[in-house]
Amino acid sequence: MPDLIIDRADLPAAAARLADRLSAADTFFQRAEALVKVVESERGPTARPITVHDVVNHGHRVCRPVLQKIIQGEIVLEPVTLPDRVARLYLNLHDKWTVGQLNGICRRSDPLGRWQYPSRSGL
């Protein structure tokens, strides 16, 4: 899993790098001006808004957030939880999310009864 270096002096840069990693994961989608995820509900798949906690959780699935520290003159990478502030900065990137568009959800199942999920096509 690739490292995501968190520079406390430049958190917006970490948010931009996180956007690159999350866009490749096909987990989040853009619906109009909102960032959403597709989740199962009693009525089938539905779009839900992304929260700071979603960004932190999914961020850890696609990268390993680390802080660079200098210990005895040597650079050491310390694993950390993705800071909420980086997650909030990511949510405010809007035009830099580079995730797929979600134009709707197909509410039919495949022959095995599983719901079909959206793809990069937007449906």
C-alpha positions as CSV (number, residue, x, y, z in Angstrom):
1,M,0.0,0.0,0.0
2,P,1.5,3.4,-0.9
3,D,2.4,5.9,1.7
4,L,0.5,9.2,1.9
5,I,3.0,11.7,3.5
6,I,1.2,14.2,5.7
7,D,3.2,17.4,5.9
8,R,1.7,19.4,8.8
9,A,2.8,22.6,7.1
10,D,1.0,21.7,3.8
11,L,-2.2,19.8,4.5
12,P,-3.8,20.9,1.2
13,A,-1.0,19.0,-0.6
14,A,-1.9,15.8,1.3
15,A,-5.6,16.3,0.5
16,A,-4.7,16.6,-3.2
17,R,-2.6,13.4,-3.1
18,L,-5.4,11.7,-1.3
19,A,-7.8,12.8,-4.0
20,D,-5.6,11.0,-6.6
21,R,-5.6,7.8,-4.5
22,L,-9.4,7.8,-3.9
23,S,-10.3,8.6,-7.5
24,A,-8.6,5.4,-8.6
25,A,-10.6,3.3,-6.1
26,D,-14.0,3.7,-7.6
27,T,-15.6,4.1,-4.2
28,F,-16.9,7.7,-4.3
29,F,-18.9,9.3,-7.0
30,Q,-19.9,12.9,-7.8
31,R,-23.7,13.6,-8.1
32,A,-24.3,17.2,-9.1
33,E,-22.1,19.2,-6.7
34,A,-22.1,16.5,-4.0
35,L,-19.7,13.6,-3.3
36,V,-21.6,10.4,-2.6
37,K,-21.1,6.7,-2.0
38,V,-23.4,3.9,-3.0
39,V,-24.6,1.8,-0.1
40,E,-27.1,-1.0,0.4
41,S,-30.5,-0.2,1.9
42,E,-33.7,-2.2,2.4
43,R,-34.8,-0.9,-1.0
44,G,-31.6,-1.7,-2.8
45,P,-28.6,0.5,-3.5
46,T,-28.8,4.2,-2.7
47,A,-26.5,7.2,-2.8
48,R,-25.4,8.8,0.5
49,P,-23.4,11.9,1.1
50,I,-19.7,11.3,2.0
51,T,-18.7,12.3,5.6
52,V,-15.3,13.1,7.1
53,H,-15.4,9.6,8.6
54,D,-16.0,8.1,5.2
55,V,-12.9,9.9,3.8
56,V,-10.8,8.7,6.8
57,N,-11.9,5.1,6.5
58,H,-11.6,4.8,2.7
59,G,-8.4,6.7,2.8
60,H,-6.9,4.0,4.9
61,R,-8.0,1.4,2.4
62,V,-6.1,3.0,-0.5
63,C,-3.0,4.4,1.3
64,R,-1.0,4.5,4.5
65,P,-1.0,8.0,6.0
66,V,2.4,8.7,7.6
67,L,4.2,11.6,9.2
68,Q,7.9,12.2,8.4
69,K,10.0,12.6,11.5
70,I,13.7,13.1,12.0
71,I,15.0,10.8,14.7
72,Q,18.8,10.9,15.5
73,G,19.4,12.5,12.1
74,E,17.4,9.9,10.2
75,I,14.1,10.4,8.4
76,V,11.5,8.0,9.8
77,L,7.9,7.5,8.6
78,E,5.4,7.2,11.4
79,P,2.0,5.7,10.5
80,V,-0.9,7.9,11.7
81,T,-4.6,8.1,11.3
82,L,-5.6,10.4,8.5
83,P,-6.2,13.7,10.1
84,D,-9.8,15.0,10.0
85,R,-8.5,18.3,8.7
86,V,-7.1,16.6,5.6
87,A,-10.4,14.8,5.1
88,R,-12.3,18.1,5.3
89,L,-9.9,19.7,2.9
90,Y,-10.5,16.8,0.5
91,L,-14.2,17.3,0.7
92,N,-13.8,20.9,-0.3
93,L,-11.7,20.2,-3.4
94,H,-14.8,19.9,-5.5
95,D,-13.3,20.4,-9.0
96,K,-10.3,18.1,-8.2
97,W,-12.1,15.0,-6.9
98,T,-11.8,13.3,-10.3
99,V,-14.3,10.6,-9.4
100,G,-16.9,9.2,-11.7
101,Q,-20.2,10.9,-12.2
102,L,-23.3,9.2,-10.7
103,N,-26.3,10.0,-12.9
104,G,-28.6,7.4,-11.3
105,I,-28.7,3.9,-9.9
106,C,-30.0,1.0,-11.9
107,R,-32.6,-0.6,-9.6
108,R,-32.5,-4.1,-11.0
109,S,-30.5,-7.1,-10.0
110,D,-28.4,-9.5,-11.9
111,P,-29.5,-13.2,-12.5
112,L,-28.3,-14.1,-9.0
113,G,-30.4,-11.4,-7.3
114,R,-27.5,-9.1,-6.5
115,W,-27.9,-5.4,-7.1
116,Q,-26.0,-3.9,-9.9
117,Y,-23.7,-1.0,-8.9
118,P,-22.7,2.1,-10.9
119,S,-19.6,2.1,-13.1
120,R,-17.6,4.9,-14.6
121,S,-20.5,5.3,-17.1
122,G,-22.5,7.1,-14.5
123,L,-25.3,4.4,-14.2
